[in-house]
Amino acid sequence: MKIVAILGCGWLGLPLAKAMLANEMKVYGSTTSESKLEGFAKEGIQPYLISLNENSVEGAIKAFLQSADTLIIDIPPKAKSGEDFTRKMQALIPHIETSGIGQVLFVSSISVYGSNQGEVTEEAQPDPDTESGRQLLETEQLLHSNSHFKTTILRFGGLVGGERHPVYHLAGRENLSDPDAPINLIHRDDCIGIILEIIKKNTWGETFNATAPFHPTRKTFYTQKAAKMGLALPVFVPGGRGGKLVGTCKVEESLGYRYSVTDTI
């Protein structure tokens, strides 16, 4: 039986854990909230209270890691709050090295590419123009270069699913930029499906982009989505930059994965 430790059982990590349990995997799940531990246990997830800081890791990190085959790191950076995400990962890595874990899956983001980098694939040189994107790229490089374990990087597009959708932040707003830039979104169901496929096929040491193969312009998509949901329409100003279009053929070709949610995002 595969044993997977998920560091960060939140919006994505918790339903991922449930899907893994349904696929007969044993799952350890971490949270920073003590109130969630009992709920994890009721779901069949072995719960751990763990918190990463820039200089240390608090909680039973040794017990969390020592029996697992695979570690999934699903903790987003909080660069806007001044947090140094790279240093947090540097504090974590020695614990992974001594745990015996052989595989790491790092949930990253397409923000490692520049906002106007044009059409990009995994072969493109990332050129982040945000602090969170820069820190994610630094962390990718730290993990990939570590010889104690093999790391697969999964760069997700904008995350959609449940009550989460960027249209809520844009509805009714005016003077929005870049109306002709393409969208790069992915539904949580496909995030989970791709991660399961990587684990099932033991695809390690790779880097994958993951966005739905559906890239209408920002203006077209968000205007239509707001209208469909009965929200105030966003108003875009003409002109702007070209944006980026993230290609994801490698997910389909290397993993044989087919997206389940595309134009219905």
GUKOLDO-160191 format. One line per 4 residues: number of its first residue (from 1); their letters; for each residue x, y, z of N, C-alpha, C. Coordinates in Angstrom, 2 decimals. Each point is the difference from the previous one (the first is absolute). Layout:
REM GUKOLDO-160191
NUM = a = X Y Z X Y Z X Y Z ~ ...
END
This chain:
REM GUKOLDO-160191
1 = mkiv = 0.84 -1.20 0.00 -0.84 1.20 0.00 0.88 1.25 0.00 ~ -0.31 0.93 -0.90 0.75 1.25 -0.05 -0.38 0.86 1.20 ~ 0.99 0.63 0.60 -0.22 0.90 1.12 0.44 1.39 -0.44 ~ -0.95 0.95 0.04 0.25 1.35 -0.49 -0.20 1.00 1.13
5 = ailg = 0.96 0.87 0.18 -0.12 1.09 0.96 -0.31 1.28 -0.76 ~ -1.10 0.67 0.36 -0.40 1.25 -0.65 0.25 1.14 0.96 ~ 0.99 0.81 -0.30 0.32 1.16 0.83 -0.86 1.17 -0.47 ~ -1.09 0.23 0.71 -0.94 1.05 -0.38 -1.31 -0.57 -0.49
9 = cgwl = -0.84 -0.45 0.92 -1.31 -0.58 -0.38 -1.06 1.09 0.05 ~ 0.00 0.86 -1.00 -0.95 1.09 -0.07 -0.97 -0.18 -1.16 ~ -0.19 1.08 -0.77 -0.98 0.01 -1.09 0.25 -1.12 -1.01 ~ 1.24 -0.26 -0.31 0.36 -1.09 -0.92 0.40 -1.26 0.76
13 = glpl = 0.80 0.15 1.04 0.57 -1.16 0.68 -1.02 -0.91 0.65 ~ -1.08 0.55 0.56 -0.99 -0.84 0.67 -0.79 -0.86 -0.99 ~ -0.59 0.56 -1.06 -0.67 -0.88 -0.97 0.97 -0.95 -0.71 ~ 1.26 0.42 -0.16 1.02 -0.90 -0.56 0.19 -1.19 0.93
17 = akam = 0.09 0.26 1.30 0.16 -1.08 0.97 -1.17 -0.99 -0.08 ~ -1.21 0.53 -0.11 -1.18 -0.86 -0.10 0.06 -0.86 -1.27 ~ 0.45 0.60 -1.11 0.12 -0.76 -1.25 1.06 -1.09 0.12 ~ 1.07 0.28 0.71 1.04 -1.01 0.20 -0.49 -1.15 0.86
21 = lane = -0.77 0.32 1.03 -0.58 -1.05 0.82 -0.91 -0.90 -0.83 ~ -0.77 0.62 -0.90 -0.88 -0.77 -0.88 0.79 -0.88 -0.97 ~ 1.27 0.38 -0.24 0.88 -0.79 -0.87 0.92 -0.91 0.82 ~ -0.42 -0.30 1.22 0.67 -0.96 0.88 1.43 0.40 0.34
25 = mkvy = 0.21 1.28 0.21 1.27 0.49 0.52 -0.20 0.38 1.47 ~ 1.06 -0.07 0.77 -0.02 0.49 1.37 0.49 1.44 -0.02 ~ -0.70 0.88 0.73 0.30 1.42 -0.10 0.26 0.61 1.37 ~ 1.11 0.74 0.10 0.29 0.85 1.14 -0.27 1.43 -0.46
29 = gstt = -0.70 0.76 0.80 -0.32 1.37 -0.40 0.38 1.00 1.06 ~ 0.58 1.13 -0.40 0.39 1.02 0.97 -0.90 1.22 -0.11 ~ -0.12 0.70 1.11 -0.74 1.25 0.07 0.67 0.88 1.04 ~ -0.25 1.30 -0.07 0.49 0.91 1.03 -1.10 0.33 1.00
33 = sesk = -1.19 -0.59 -0.21 -1.15 0.28 0.85 -0.37 -1.22 0.84 ~ 0.13 0.12 1.30 -0.30 -1.12 0.89 -1.45 -0.44 -0.12 ~ -0.90 0.92 -0.32 -1.43 -0.32 -0.08 -0.33 -0.96 -1.14 ~ 0.92 -0.16 -0.96 -0.26 -0.87 -1.15 0.45 -1.44 0.22
37 = legf = 0.76 -0.25 1.05 0.58 -1.32 0.20 -1.05 -1.09 0.14 ~ -1.03 0.26 0.79 -1.04 -1.01 0.21 -0.71 -0.32 -1.30 ~ -0.28 1.02 -0.82 -0.66 -0.22 -1.29 0.84 -0.85 -0.93 ~ 1.30 0.24 -0.03 0.90 -0.81 -0.81 -0.09 -1.46 0.41
41 = akeg = 0.07 -0.24 1.30 -0.02 -1.37 0.51 -1.30 -0.71 -0.38 ~ -1.12 0.71 0.05 -1.29 -0.60 -0.35 -0.04 -0.38 -1.48 ~ 0.74 0.72 -0.83 0.05 -0.31 -1.44 0.92 -1.17 -0.30 ~ 0.81 -0.42 0.99 0.96 -1.08 -0.22 1.39 0.50 -0.28
45 = iqpy = 0.22 1.32 0.15 1.31 0.61 -0.20 0.72 0.03 1.34 ~ 1.23 -0.46 0.02 0.76 0.09 1.25 0.47 1.45 0.16 ~ -0.49 0.70 1.04 0.22 1.44 0.08 1.26 0.41 0.75 ~ 0.59 1.11 -0.46 1.18 0.56 0.66 -0.12 1.52 0.02
49 = lisl = 0.38 0.58 1.12 0.03 1.45 0.14 1.43 0.47 -0.24 ~ 0.22 0.63 -1.15 1.35 0.38 -0.41 -0.02 1.43 -0.55 ~ 0.99 0.77 0.37 0.11 1.37 -0.47 1.43 0.27 -0.46 ~ 0.14 0.56 -1.19 1.31 0.34 -0.53 0.30 1.47 0.24
53 = nens = 1.19 0.25 0.49 0.46 1.37 0.19 1.28 0.20 -0.82 ~ 0.49 1.22 -0.04 1.18 0.29 -0.81 1.26 -0.63 0.58 ~ -0.01 -0.34 1.28 1.19 -0.57 0.62 -0.19 -1.38 0.60 ~ -1.24 -0.49 0.02 -0.25 -1.28 0.66 -1.32 -0.59 -0.46
57 = vega = -0.20 -1.26 0.37 -1.28 -0.69 -0.24 -0.54 -0.42 1.36 ~ -1.21 0.44 0.31 -0.61 -0.32 1.29 -0.98 -1.15 -0.16 ~ -0.02 -0.90 0.97 -0.91 -1.13 -0.05 0.74 -1.31 -0.22 ~ -0.77 -1.08 -0.11 0.57 -1.36 -0.09 0.40 -0.31 -1.44
61 = ikaf = 0.93 0.78 -0.54 0.39 -0.16 -1.39 0.68 -1.35 -0.25 ~ 0.77 -0.50 0.96 0.67 -1.28 -0.19 -1.01 -1.13 -0.14 ~ -0.98 -0.04 0.88 -1.03 -1.04 -0.06 -0.83 0.13 -1.27 ~ -0.25 1.24 -0.43 -0.79 0.26 -1.21 0.68 -0.57 -1.24
65 = lqsa = 1.31 0.09 -0.05 0.74 -0.38 -1.21 0.55 -1.43 0.01 ~ 0.32 -0.53 1.17 0.88 -1.17 0.05 -0.57 -1.26 -0.64 ~ -1.30 -0.19 -0.04 -0.56 -1.23 -0.58 -0.51 0.18 -1.41 ~ 0.03 1.24 -0.51 -0.58 0.28 -1.31 0.96 -0.34 -1.14
69 = dtli = -0.58 -0.38 -1.13 0.78 -0.21 -1.22 0.16 1.31 -0.77 ~ -1.07 0.80 0.03 -0.09 1.19 -0.84 -0.47 1.18 0.83 ~ 0.59 1.16 -0.24 -0.43 1.24 0.65 -0.55 0.94 -1.06 ~ -1.19 0.54 0.27 -0.58 1.05 -0.84 0.05 1.30 0.78
73 = idip = 0.66 1.00 -0.56 0.10 1.31 0.63 -1.00 0.93 -0.68 ~ -1.02 0.37 0.74 -1.07 0.83 -0.55 -0.23 1.20 0.92 ~ 1.02 0.83 0.11 -0.07 1.20 0.83 0.31 1.21 -0.87 ~ -0.95 0.89 -0.20 0.25 1.17 -0.86 0.86 1.04 0.70
77 = pkak = 0.82 0.73 -0.76 0.78 1.09 0.60 -0.91 1.16 0.37 ~ 0.43 0.77 0.98 -0.74 1.19 0.44 0.93 1.20 -0.09 ~ 0.47 0.23 -1.22 1.00 1.05 -0.20 -0.54 1.38 0.35 ~ -1.30 0.22 -0.20 -0.57 1.32 0.28 0.06 0.36 1.48
81 = sged = 0.07 -1.02 0.84 0.09 0.25 1.44 1.45 0.12 0.46 ~ 0.92 -0.09 -0.95 1.42 0.12 0.33 0.67 -1.31 0.36 ~ -0.73 -1.10 -0.13 0.56 -1.31 0.32 1.04 -0.43 -1.03 ~ 1.07 -0.62 0.46 1.02 -0.55 -0.88 -0.26 -1.49 -0.16
85 = ftrk = -0.71 -0.36 -1.06 -0.40 -1.39 -0.24 1.21 -0.89 -0.23 ~ 0.99 0.52 -0.71 1.20 -0.79 -0.28 0.68 -0.44 1.29 ~ 0.10 0.90 0.96 0.62 -0.34 1.28 -0.81 -1.06 0.75 ~ -1.32 0.07 -0.11 -0.84 -1.03 0.64 0.30 -1.37 -0.59
89 = mqal = 0.16 -0.05 -1.31 0.30 -1.28 -0.64 1.42 -0.47 0.36 ~ 0.91 0.95 0.14 1.36 -0.37 0.42 -0.01 -0.60 1.40 ~ -0.89 0.46 0.85 -0.13 -0.57 1.34 -0.60 -1.40 -0.06 ~ -0.85 -0.26 -0.98 -0.67 -1.30 -0.13 0.90 -1.07 -0.60
93 = iphi = 0.82 0.37 -0.97 0.75 -0.97 -0.80 0.85 -0.96 0.84 ~ 0.73 0.44 1.02 0.78 -0.97 0.79 -0.87 -1.10 0.62 ~ -1.23 0.32 0.35 -0.91 -1.01 0.55 -0.39 -1.04 -1.06 ~ -0.16 0.46 -1.23 -0.30 -0.94 -1.09 1.20 -0.90 -0.25
97 = etsg = 1.18 0.59 -0.01 1.23 -0.75 -0.28 0.20 -1.16 0.97 ~ -0.31 0.21 1.26 0.24 -1.03 1.01 -1.18 -0.95 0.20 ~ -1.09 0.24 -0.71 -1.21 -0.79 0.20 -0.02 -1.31 -0.78 ~ 0.79 -0.06 -1.07 -0.05 -1.17 -0.88 -1.01 0.09 -1.11
101 = igqv = -0.75 1.12 -0.07 -0.95 0.21 -1.10 0.76 0.04 -1.32 ~ -0.53 -0.72 -0.98 0.68 -0.08 -1.29 -0.54 0.94 -1.06 ~ -1.27 0.43 0.17 -0.61 0.84 -1.03 -0.70 1.19 0.64 ~ 0.14 1.15 -0.65 -0.67 1.22 0.44 -0.76 0.58 -1.19
105 = lfvs = -1.24 0.40 0.24 -0.76 0.74 -1.00 -0.23 1.40 0.55 ~ 0.49 0.99 -0.72 -0.11 1.38 0.44 -1.05 0.72 -0.83 ~ -1.03 0.49 0.66 -1.06 0.75 -0.67 0.48 1.44 -0.18 ~ 0.30 0.35 -1.22 0.48 1.33 -0.35 -1.07 0.72 -0.80
109 = sisv = 0.40 0.99 -0.76 -0.96 0.85 -0.71 0.60 0.51 -1.30 ~ -0.88 0.32 -0.94 0.47 0.59 -1.26 0.47 1.44 0.20 ~ -0.07 0.50 1.24 0.56 1.33 0.27 1.52 0.01 -0.11 ~ 0.63 -1.18 -0.15 1.44 -0.02 -0.24 0.33 0.54 -1.40
113 = ygsn = -1.02 0.06 -0.86 0.17 0.64 -1.31 -0.43 1.47 0.13 ~ 0.60 0.86 -0.81 -0.36 1.40 0.01 -1.42 0.22 -0.48 ~ -0.63 1.07 0.48 -1.39 0.28 -0.34 -0.22 0.20 -1.49 ~ 1.06 0.41 -0.71 -0.11 0.25 -1.43 1.07 -0.75 -0.78
117 = qgev = 0.22 -1.24 0.42 1.07 -0.79 -0.61 -0.45 -0.68 -1.29 ~ -1.27 0.19 -0.39 -0.50 -0.60 -1.23 -0.33 -1.47 0.19 ~ 0.11 -0.78 -1.05 -0.32 -1.42 0.07 1.19 -0.75 0.59 ~ -0.25 -0.76 1.06 1.07 -0.69 0.69 -0.34 -1.47 0.20
121 = teea = 1.03 -0.83 -0.04 -0.10 -1.41 0.36 1.01 -0.25 1.12 ~ 0.10 -1.24 0.42 0.96 -0.34 1.05 1.44 0.23 -0.45 ~ 0.23 0.10 -1.29 1.35 0.24 -0.52 0.41 1.46 0.10 ~ -0.96 0.89 0.20 0.31 1.44 0.08 0.73 0.33 1.29
125 = qpdp = 0.86 0.98 -0.05 0.71 0.46 1.19 -0.94 0.90 0.81 ~ -0.36 -0.38 1.21 -0.89 0.85 0.80 0.62 1.37 0.24 ~ -0.86 1.01 0.03 0.45 1.38 0.22 -1.04 0.70 0.87 ~ -0.06 -0.37 1.30 -1.06 0.55 0.86 0.13 1.50 0.20
129 = dtes = -1.16 0.67 0.07 -0.01 1.44 0.24 -0.78 0.35 1.26 ~ -0.22 -1.01 0.86 -0.59 0.24 1.32 0.91 -0.65 1.04 ~ -0.09 0.47 1.24 0.82 -0.55 1.06 -0.39 -1.45 0.30 ~ -1.29 -0.31 -0.01 -0.40 -1.39 0.26 0.48 -0.92 -1.10
133 = grql = -0.05 0.46 -1.26 0.50 -0.80 -1.10 1.49 -0.25 0.11 ~ 0.74 1.03 0.42 1.45 -0.15 0.17 0.31 -1.02 1.09 ~ -0.71 0.08 1.11 0.25 -0.93 1.10 -0.40 -1.42 -0.35 ~ -1.07 -0.16 -0.76 -0.38 -1.34 -0.44 1.07 -0.60 -0.90
137 = lete = 0.54 0.81 -0.92 1.03 -0.49 -0.89 1.26 -0.38 0.79 ~ 0.38 0.80 0.97 1.15 -0.34 0.85 -0.22 -1.33 0.71 ~ -1.23 -0.21 0.50 -0.31 -1.24 0.70 0.02 -1.18 -0.95 ~ -0.54 0.16 -1.20 0.08 -1.06 -1.00 1.44 -0.43 -0.21
141 = qllh = 0.89 0.97 -0.15 1.41 -0.30 -0.28 0.66 -0.69 1.20 ~ -0.35 0.42 1.21 0.54 -0.64 1.20 -0.40 -1.47 0.06 ~ -1.25 -0.28 -0.26 -0.50 -1.37 0.09 0.52 -0.87 -1.14 ~ 0.00 0.54 -1.21 0.46 -0.77 -1.17 1.47 -0.38 0.12
145 = snsh = 0.78 0.86 0.59 1.45 -0.23 0.06 0.41 -0.90 1.17 ~ -0.94 -0.36 0.86 0.34 -0.80 1.17 0.12 -1.47 -0.38 ~ 1.10 -0.62 0.33 0.28 -1.38 -0.41 -0.59 -1.04 0.95 ~ -0.58 0.43 1.11 -0.55 -0.94 0.97 -1.37 -0.56 -0.41
149 = fktt = -0.66 0.69 -0.91 -1.33 -0.42 -0.45 -0.25 0.56 -1.41 ~ -0.98 -0.59 -0.69 -0.38 0.49 -1.32 -1.24 0.88 0.12 ~ 0.04 1.13 -0.67 -1.10 0.97 0.10 -0.66 0.20 -1.35 ~ -1.32 -0.06 0.01 -0.78 0.42 -1.16 -0.69 1.32 0.34
153 = ilrf = 0.14 0.95 -0.92 -0.59 1.33 0.17 -1.30 0.07 -0.79 ~ -1.05 0.49 0.63 -1.30 0.12 -0.66 -0.43 1.46 0.06 ~ 0.06 0.68 -1.15 -0.32 1.42 -0.07 -1.45 0.19 -0.41 ~ -0.86 0.27 0.97 -1.43 0.17 -0.27 -0.30 1.42 -0.48
157 = gglv = -1.02 0.09 -0.84 -0.55 1.29 -0.38 -0.89 0.54 1.11 ~ -0.82 0.99 -0.33 -0.93 0.55 0.98 -0.98 -1.07 0.47 ~ -0.17 -0.11 1.31 -0.76 -1.10 0.57 -1.48 0.33 0.11 ~ -0.82 -0.96 -0.44 -1.45 0.16 -0.02 -0.63 -1.25 0.58
161 = gger = -1.09 0.18 0.74 -0.71 -1.17 0.52 -0.70 0.33 1.29 ~ -1.13 -0.66 0.27 -0.77 0.31 1.20 -0.48 1.44 -0.07 ~ 0.25 0.75 1.05 -0.39 1.41 0.03 1.10 0.92 -0.52 ~ 1.06 -0.59 -0.51 1.16 0.80 -0.42 -0.04 0.25 -1.50
165 = hpvy = -0.05 1.26 -0.38 0.05 0.38 -1.43 0.41 1.46 -0.10 ~ 0.94 0.33 -0.89 0.47 1.38 -0.10 -1.07 0.99 -0.44 ~ -1.09 -0.48 -0.60 -1.04 0.92 -0.45 -0.59 0.78 1.17 ~ -0.01 -0.59 1.20 -0.55 0.70 1.16 0.82 1.25 0.33
169 = hlag = 1.30 -0.04 -0.28 0.86 1.14 0.29 -0.08 1.07 -1.09 ~ -0.47 -0.39 -1.18 -0.02 0.93 -1.13 -1.39 0.57 -0.27 ~ -1.04 -0.67 0.47 -1.38 0.42 -0.30 -0.24 1.44 0.48 ~ -0.52 0.82 -0.91 -0.35 1.37 0.33 1.15 0.98 0.02
173 = renl = 1.22 -0.50 -0.16 1.15 0.91 0.03 0.15 0.70 -1.35 ~ 0.58 1.18 0.02 0.20 0.78 -1.22 1.48 0.20 -0.27 ~ 0.29 0.40 -1.23 1.37 0.32 -0.42 0.95 -1.18 0.17 ~ -0.49 -1.19 -0.28 0.85 -1.19 0.08 0.90 -0.05 -1.23
177 = sdpd = 1.22 -0.44 0.21 1.00 0.02 -1.07 0.05 -1.32 -0.76 ~ 0.74 0.03 -1.09 0.32 -1.19 -0.79 -1.22 -0.81 -0.43 ~ -0.95 0.62 -0.71 -1.21 -0.72 -0.39 0.26 -1.14 -0.98 ~ 1.09 0.10 -0.77 0.27 -1.01 -1.02 0.98 -1.08 0.45
181 = apin = 0.47 0.07 1.23 0.90 -1.03 0.50 -0.78 -1.29 0.23 ~ 0.60 -1.15 -0.31 -0.71 -1.27 0.18 -0.08 -0.41 1.47 ~ -1.05 -0.74 0.35 -0.09 -0.55 1.35 0.76 -1.32 0.07 ~ 0.43 -0.34 1.19 0.70 -1.27 0.25 -0.50 -0.55 1.33
185 = lihr = -1.14 -0.66 -0.03 -0.63 -0.49 1.22 0.02 -1.53 0.03 ~ -0.20 -0.55 1.19 -0.12 -1.45 0.15 -0.96 -0.30 1.14 ~ -0.86 -0.98 -0.21 -0.96 -0.39 1.04 0.65 -0.93 1.01 ~ -0.44 0.10 1.23 0.55 -0.84 1.06 -0.11 -1.49 -0.33
189 = ddci = -1.06 -0.42 -0.65 -0.15 -1.42 -0.36 1.17 -0.46 -0.87 ~ 0.43 0.86 -0.92 1.13 -0.37 -0.86 1.33 0.09 0.75 ~ 0.12 0.94 0.94 1.21 0.03 0.85 0.17 -1.35 0.68 ~ -1.09 -0.50 0.58 0.04 -1.28 0.70 0.28 -1.14 -0.96
193 = giil = -0.65 0.02 -1.14 0.19 -1.07 -0.98 1.44 -0.10 -0.48 ~ 0.64 1.14 -0.24 1.38 0.01 -0.48 0.95 -0.50 1.09 ~ -0.22 0.42 1.23 0.87 -0.47 1.10 -0.12 -1.51 0.17 ~ -1.22 -0.51 -0.05 -0.19 -1.46 0.12 0.72 -0.73 -1.12
197 = eiik = -0.04 0.57 -1.20 0.63 -0.65 -1.15 1.52 -0.02 0.16 ~ 0.57 1.08 0.50 1.45 0.06 0.24 0.41 -1.09 0.99 ~ -0.76 -0.15 1.07 0.34 -0.99 1.02 -0.19 -1.41 -0.53 ~ -1.10 -0.25 -0.69 -0.26 -1.34 -0.52 1.07 -0.44 -0.99
201 = kntw = 0.50 0.95 -0.80 0.97 -0.33 -1.04 1.45 0.25 0.44 ~ 0.18 0.38 1.27 1.35 0.24 0.52 0.81 0.92 -0.92 ~ -0.60 1.12 -0.32 0.63 0.95 -0.91 0.71 1.07 0.82 ~ 1.29 -0.24 0.28 0.75 0.87 0.88 1.19 0.64 -0.73
205 = getf = 0.41 1.14 0.51 1.09 0.73 -0.62 -0.43 0.81 -1.20 ~ -1.31 0.30 -0.09 -0.55 0.71 -1.15 -0.57 1.35 0.41 ~ -0.30 0.82 -1.00 -0.70 1.26 0.20 -1.18 0.05 -0.95 ~ -1.18 0.30 0.54 -1.22 0.06 -0.82 -0.71 1.33 0.21
209 = nata = -0.45 0.60 -1.11 -0.99 1.07 0.06 -1.37 -0.66 0.03 ~ -0.94 0.62 0.69 -1.35 -0.58 0.07 -1.04 1.10 -0.01 ~ -0.56 0.25 -1.19 -1.14 0.89 -0.17 -0.94 -0.65 -1.00 ~ -1.28 0.24 0.15 -0.96 -0.58 -0.93 0.28 0.48 -1.43
213 = pfhp = -0.18 -0.86 -1.00 0.24 0.40 -1.39 -1.13 0.87 -0.53 ~ -0.17 1.16 0.61 -1.12 0.90 -0.27 0.48 1.40 0.34 ~ 0.26 0.83 -1.04 0.68 1.27 0.24 -0.68 1.18 -0.70 ~ -1.29 0.26 0.25 -0.62 1.21 -0.55 0.62 1.24 0.64
217 = trkt = -0.32 1.16 -0.51 0.54 1.23 0.57 -0.65 0.29 1.35 ~ 0.70 0.79 0.78 -0.53 0.40 1.31 -1.36 0.69 -0.13 ~ -0.11 0.90 -0.94 -1.25 0.75 -0.16 -1.14 -0.94 -0.38 ~ 0.24 -0.85 -0.97 -1.06 -0.92 -0.45 -0.42 -0.94 1.13
221 = fytq = 0.98 -0.61 0.63 -0.32 -1.02 1.00 -0.69 0.60 1.22 ~ 0.58 1.05 0.58 -0.54 0.51 1.25 -1.31 0.75 -0.19 ~ -0.18 0.62 -1.15 -1.28 0.65 -0.27 -1.10 -1.05 -0.12 ~ 0.26 -1.05 -0.76 -1.00 -1.05 -0.17 -0.26 -0.74 1.31
225 = kaak = 1.05 -0.25 0.77 -0.15 -0.72 1.26 -0.81 0.81 1.00 ~ 0.28 1.29 0.09 -0.75 0.85 0.92 -1.47 0.05 -0.39 ~ -0.28 0.12 -1.30 -1.39 0.04 -0.45 -0.71 -1.31 0.34 ~ 0.66 -1.11 -0.22 -0.59 -1.32 0.27 -0.31 -0.17 1.48
229 = mgla = 0.84 0.57 0.86 -0.16 -0.16 1.44 -0.83 1.11 0.64 ~ -0.51 0.91 -0.84 -0.83 1.08 0.51 0.77 1.05 0.78 ~ 1.28 0.16 -0.32 0.84 0.97 0.68 0.14 1.27 -0.84 ~ 0.38 1.10 0.64 0.26 1.23 -0.75 1.15 -0.23 -0.97
233 = lpvf = -0.16 0.52 -1.22 1.02 -0.25 -1.02 1.27 0.80 0.28 ~ 1.15 -0.61 -0.21 1.26 0.75 0.10 0.17 0.88 -1.24 ~ 0.71 1.10 0.15 0.21 0.91 -1.11 1.50 0.10 -0.26 ~ 0.40 -0.36 -1.21 1.41 0.03 -0.39 0.29 1.22 -0.86
237 = vpgg = 1.22 0.51 0.14 0.42 1.12 -0.85 0.76 -0.57 -1.19 ~ -0.11 0.62 -1.17 0.69 -0.51 -1.18 1.51 0.05 0.16 ~ 0.68 -0.81 -0.83 1.45 0.00 -0.02 0.57 -0.94 1.03 ~ 1.19 0.33 0.47 0.65 -0.86 0.99 1.04 -0.90 -0.62
241 = rggk = 0.45 -0.95 0.79 1.09 -0.88 -0.41 -0.53 -1.35 -0.50 ~ 0.88 -0.80 -0.54 -0.42 -1.24 -0.64 -0.26 -1.15 0.94 ~ 0.53 0.08 1.23 -0.20 -1.06 0.95 0.87 -1.22 -0.29 ~ -0.41 -1.14 0.53 0.71 -1.24 -0.26 -1.02 -1.11 -0.24
245 = lvgt = 0.40 -0.95 -0.80 -0.83 -1.17 -0.28 0.83 -1.22 0.35 ~ -0.46 -0.75 0.99 0.78 -1.10 0.54 -0.41 -1.31 -0.65 ~ 0.93 -0.58 -0.75 -0.26 -1.27 -0.65 0.15 -1.17 0.96 ~ -0.86 -1.00 -0.14 0.00 -1.13 0.94 0.01 -1.35 -0.72
249 = ckve = 0.54 -0.03 -1.20 0.01 -1.25 -0.76 0.75 -1.12 0.72 ~ 1.00 0.34 0.79 0.81 -1.01 0.66 -0.84 -0.85 0.96 ~ -0.96 0.63 0.70 -0.89 -0.75 0.89 -0.75 -1.06 -0.77 ~ -0.49 0.37 -1.17 -0.79 -0.93 -0.81 0.88 -1.05 -0.66
253 = eslg = 1.18 0.41 -0.48 0.86 -0.93 -0.73 0.77 -0.94 0.93 ~ 0.56 0.53 1.08 0.83 -0.82 0.89 -0.82 -0.82 1.00 ~ -1.09 0.60 0.48 -0.82 -0.69 0.99 -1.22 -0.68 -0.61 ~ -0.33 0.37 -1.24 -1.22 -0.53 -0.60 -1.25 0.54 0.65
257 = yrys = 0.13 1.19 0.63 -1.13 0.56 0.73 -0.89 0.83 -0.93 ~ -1.31 -0.11 0.18 -0.97 0.79 -0.74 -0.80 0.84 0.98 ~ 0.01 1.30 -0.22 -0.70 0.92 0.90 -1.49 -0.29 0.02 ~ -0.56 0.01 1.21 -1.44 -0.28 0.15 -0.84 1.27 -0.01
261 = vtdt = 0.60 1.15 0.35 -0.72 1.26 0.05 0.74 1.00 -0.89 ~ -0.64 0.41 -1.09 0.65 0.92 -0.93 -0.86 1.27 -0.16 ~ -0.88 0.03 -0.99 -0.76 1.23 -0.26 -1.10 0.24 1.01 ~ -0.20 -0.89 0.95 -1.01 0.22 1.04 0.61 0.56 1.28
265 = i = 1.25 0.44 -0.06 0.68 0.55 1.18 -0.80 1.18 0.56
END
